[in-house]
Amino acid sequence: MRKVRVAPKGMGLNDFVAQQEGFFAAEGIEVEWDIKTFRGTQSSWKGLDYRSRPQDKPYAEGDSNLIQCACAWGSVSNASAGMGRFIPDCYGVSPWAIFVRPDSKIRQPSDLKDVPISVGMRAGSHFNVPYRLEKYLPLEHIKVVNTGGFGARLRALLDGEVEAASLLPPQIDMANQLGLRMVMQETYCHRPSLPNGLSSPAHFSARRRPYFGL
């Protein structure tokens, strides 16, 4: 069996199902979860440059067997920087939203003019902000601040460090349950990055089976 390490993401429930149901094994893949990198993607990235983020470190340390997932733009950027191999034949579509606190004066996308929005630098939460907001605001009035991972952005919003945050699952559901206000909701496209030598059809066949019960 080909041994690989997978750094799961918040939207990666299907990966856990695929392992539990034996779908990876059926494709000749033995999976080890990289929980350290996963926790890093949830944490703060303040003060970290590109290629120094938690999800970048395995590549810097020469890890050639790590599978990760990023937004389509981030996957291309990472591949060009030598961090994983971009896979064009597989993608997922995830919910995405911008939230503010319930007492905020911000009620619609145009109210976000010149308001720093908490994002994870060069990740889906970052690239999707100008992409989705530019139909409401000129690009020069769309501002972002690098807070970091999934959980860190929600925490920064709750703690009053930022006025708005770009969120993905499962933090979108958490924000709704906590009574935060959704200003806008759209989707974003995410794609995996594979190590060289791993067969993409085998990996993706295992990952998609939980969706279809095959």
Stockholm file with secondary structure:
# STOCKHOLM 1.0

chainA/1-214         MRKVRVAPKGMGLNDFVAQQEGFFAAEGIEVEWDIKTFRGTQSSWKGLDYRSRPQDKPYAEGDSNLIQCACAWGSVSNASAGMGRFIPDCYGVSPWAIFVRPDSKIRQPSDLKDVPISVGMRAGSHFNVPYRLEKYLPLEHIKVVNTGGFGARLRALLDGEVEAASLLPPQIDMANQLGLRMVMQETYCHRPSLPNGLSSPAHFSARRRPYFGL
#=GR chainA/1-214 SS CEEEEECCCTTCHHHHHHHHTTHHHHTTEEEEECHHHHHHHHSBCTTCCTTCSTTTHHHHTTCCSEEEEEEHHHHHHHHHTTSSEECTTCCEEEEEEEEECTTCSCCSGGGGTTCEEEECTTSHHHHHHHHHHTTTSCGGGCEEEECBSHHHHHHHHHTTSCSEEEECTTHHHHHHHTTCEEEEEEEEEEEEEECTTCCHHHHHHHHHHHHHTC
#=GC SS_cons         CEEEEECCCTTCHHHHHHHHTTHHHHTTEEEEECHHHHHHHHSBCTTCCTTCSTTTHHHHTTCCSEEEEEEHHHHHHHHHTTSSEECTTCCEEEEEEEEECTTCSCCSGGGGTTCEEEECTTSHHHHHHHHHHTTTSCGGGCEEEECBSHHHHHHHHHTTSCSEEEECTTHHHHHHHTTCEEEEEEEEEEEEEECTTCCHHHHHHHHHHHHHTC
//
